[in-house]
Amino acid sequence: MPVRVVDTATPSSQPSPGQEANTGHPSPPRCSLLSAGRSFAGTQNVSSLQKDEAWKVNVRIHGCDLEQGYLCGTMEALNVPLADTPVVTFWEGEIVDAKNYTFFTGKWEASPEDDIRHWSKFPSFMPLLSQIETDGGKSLDFSNYPYIFMRWKEQYFVNVGVDCGLTIAGFYYVCFSCSDGSISGFYYDPNSSPFQKLELKCTNEKSSGFTFSSYELQ
């Protein structure tokens, strides 16, 4: 979901190739609530020093591959000021599994300090912190951990132009609860209001199908 820019300067950022972490690690636990077709609804707080504001947000997952640490979906913001219709973006995600991706982003203008600062806002991350400080988290086993950590990076606007006054330059730090499908996240973009919080709940319904650009997902 696009986020309003605080600083008008929006430096370009080219994503680097996917991080290579250790091989041989088991994937995070399979969870039926994190699968193609699942929908989530909630809000994103986009408050700034000047204004307190929250946008209603819907998210749908269109693809999920735990072995490759990959997922993708769409995000819809329903009450964006000055927008005549809901604003929809397409995003791709990286699943932190110590195999394909680690907790350290390594791109999108995020430093290791930025990473730890944002991940530490999730209570479920704190039991892992000491091991991450020891070896970067390379020895962590997520196969039975009740939470799945991800990064979501919006790739493009679906139904509005890039001149709409919003930005998708940043990305989300995301924590997914395997027990109830709830999602919490924080948006990071040096040029936007910090720590914009995303809170979503699973709607417990699956789509019968969805066609999106080159994607046709059932």
C-alpha positions in Angstrom: 0.0 0.0 0.0 1.6 3.3 -1.1 2.7 5.7 1.6 2.6 9.4 1.6 6.0 11.1 1.1 7.2 13.5 3.8 10.4 14.6 2.0 9.8 15.5 -1.7 13.1 14.0 -2.6 12.7 10.4 -3.6 16.0 8.8 -4.5 15.8 5.8 -6.8 16.8 2.4 -5.4 17.7 -0.6 -7.4 17.0 -3.9 -5.6 20.1 -6.1 -5.4 20.0 -9.8 -6.3 18.4 -12.0 -3.6 20.4 -12.6 -0.6 22.1 -16.0 -0.3 22.0 -17.4 3.2 23.1 -20.8 4.5 21.9 -23.9 2.7 20.5 -27.0 4.4 18.1 -25.1 6.7 14.5 -26.3 6.9 11.8 -23.9 5.7 9.5 -22.1 8.1 6.4 -24.1 9.1 3.8 -24.6 6.5 0.6 -22.7 7.4 -2.7 -22.9 5.6 -3.3 -19.3 6.5 -0.3 -18.2 4.5 -1.2 -19.5 1.1 -2.3 -18.3 -2.3 -5.9 -17.0 -2.2 -5.8 -15.9 1.4 -7.1 -12.4 2.2 -6.4 -10.1 5.1 -8.0 -6.8 6.2 -7.0 -4.1 8.6 -5.3 -0.7 8.7 -2.0 1.1 8.2 -1.3 4.1 10.4 0.3 6.8 8.3 0.4 9.5 11.0 3.0 12.3 10.9 3.8 15.2 13.1 1.1 17.2 11.3 -1.7 14.7 11.1 -3.0 11.5 12.7 -4.4 9.2 10.0 -5.0 5.6 9.2 -5.9 3.9 5.9 -8.1 0.8 5.6 -6.1 -1.9 3.9 -6.9 -5.2 2.2 -4.2 -7.7 1.2 -4.5 -10.8 -0.9 -1.7 -13.4 -1.4 -1.4 -14.6 -5.0 1.6 -16.9 -4.7 3.7 -18.5 -1.9 6.7 -20.7 -2.2 8.3 -21.5 1.2 11.1 -23.5 -0.3 12.3 -20.5 -2.3 11.4 -18.0 0.4 9.1 -16.1 -1.9 5.5 -14.8 -2.0 3.6 -12.1 -3.8 0.3 -10.4 -3.7 -1.7 -7.2 -4.0 -2.4 -4.4 -1.4 -5.4 -2.2 -1.6 -5.8 1.1 0.3 -9.5 2.1 0.6 -9.6 5.6 1.9 -6.5 7.4 0.5 -7.1 11.2 0.6 -7.5 12.8 -2.8 -7.8 9.4 -4.5 -11.1 8.8 -6.4 -10.8 5.0 -6.1 -9.0 2.5 -3.9 -5.3 2.4 -4.7 -3.9 -1.0 -5.5 -0.2 -2.1 -5.6 1.5 -5.3 -6.5 4.2 -6.5 -4.1 6.7 -9.3 -3.8 8.0 -10.7 -0.5 11.1 -12.3 0.9 10.6 -14.9 3.7 13.3 -14.9 6.4 14.4 -18.5 6.6 18.2 -18.4 7.1 18.4 -20.3 3.8 17.2 -17.8 1.1 17.0 -14.6 3.1 18.2 -13.4 6.5 17.1 -10.6 8.8 19.5 -8.3 7.1 18.0 -6.6 4.1 21.1 -5.4 2.3 19.3 -3.1 -0.1 16.5 -0.6 -0.4 18.5 1.9 1.7 18.1 -0.2 4.9 21.3 -0.5 7.0 21.8 -3.4 9.5 20.9 -0.9 12.3 17.7 -0.1 10.5 16.9 -3.8 10.3 17.5 -4.5 14.0 15.6 -1.4 15.0 12.5 -2.4 13.0 12.6 -6.1 13.8 12.9 -5.4 17.5 9.5 -3.8 17.4 8.0 -7.3 17.1 7.9 -9.1 20.5 8.2 -12.4 18.7 11.6 -11.3 17.4 13.3 -10.7 20.7 14.0 -14.3 21.6 16.0 -14.5 18.4 18.1 -11.4 18.9 21.0 -12.9 20.9 21.6 -15.5 18.2 21.4 -12.9 15.5 24.0 -10.8 17.4 26.2 -13.9 17.6 26.2 -15.2 14.1 23.7 -13.1 12.1 21.0 -15.7 12.6 22.6 -18.2 10.3 22.1 -21.1 12.7 18.5 -20.4 13.5 15.9 -23.1 12.8 12.5 -21.7 11.9 10.8 -25.0 11.1 8.8 -25.0 14.4 8.8 -21.3 15.2 5.2 -20.0 15.5 5.9 -16.8 13.6 7.1 -16.1 10.0 9.2 -13.0 9.3 9.1 -11.4 5.9 9.8 -8.3 3.9 7.2 -7.0 1.4 8.4 -4.7 -1.4 5.8 -3.0 -3.6 6.8 -3.3 -7.3 4.3 -1.1 -9.1 0.8 0.6 -8.9 -1.9 -1.4 -10.5 -4.7 1.2 -11.1 -3.0 4.6 -10.8 0.0 6.3 -12.3 3.4 7.0 -10.7 2.5 10.7 -10.7 -0.3 10.1 -8.1 1.6 11.8 -5.3 2.2 8.6 -3.4 5.4 6.5 -3.2 6.3 2.8 -3.1 10.0 3.4 -2.7 10.1 1.7 0.7 9.2 -1.7 2.0 7.5 -3.5 4.9 9.1 -5.5 7.7 6.4 -8.1 8.4 5.6 -10.6 11.1 3.0 -13.3 10.5 1.4 -15.4 13.3 0.9 -19.0 12.3 -1.7 -19.5 15.0 -4.3 -17.1 13.9 -3.0 -15.6 10.6 -2.7 -12.1 12.0 -0.1 -9.8 10.4 1.8 -6.8 11.8 4.3 -4.7 10.0 6.3 -1.5 9.8 6.9 0.5 6.7 10.5 1.7 6.1 11.3 4.6 3.7 13.9 7.3 4.8 11.7 9.9 3.0 8.4 9.0 4.7 7.0 9.1 8.2 8.8 6.4 10.3 7.3 3.3 11.7 4.0 3.4 9.9 2.3 0.4 11.4 0.4 -2.2 9.4 -2.1 -4.4 11.2 -4.1 -7.1 9.4 -6.4 -10.0 10.3 -7.1 -13.0 8.2 -10.6 -12.8 6.7 -10.9 -16.7 6.6 -12.1 -16.8 3.0 -10.4 -17.9 -0.1 -10.9 -16.6 -3.6 -12.0 -19.0 -6.3 -9.6 -17.3 -8.7 -7.9 -14.1 -9.6 -6.4 -12.8 -12.9 -3.7 -10.1 -12.6 -1.6 -8.9 -15.5 0.6 -11.9 -16.4 -0.7 -13.8 -13.4 -3.7 -16.1 -13.4 -3.8 -17.7 -10.0 -6.4 -20.2 -8.7 
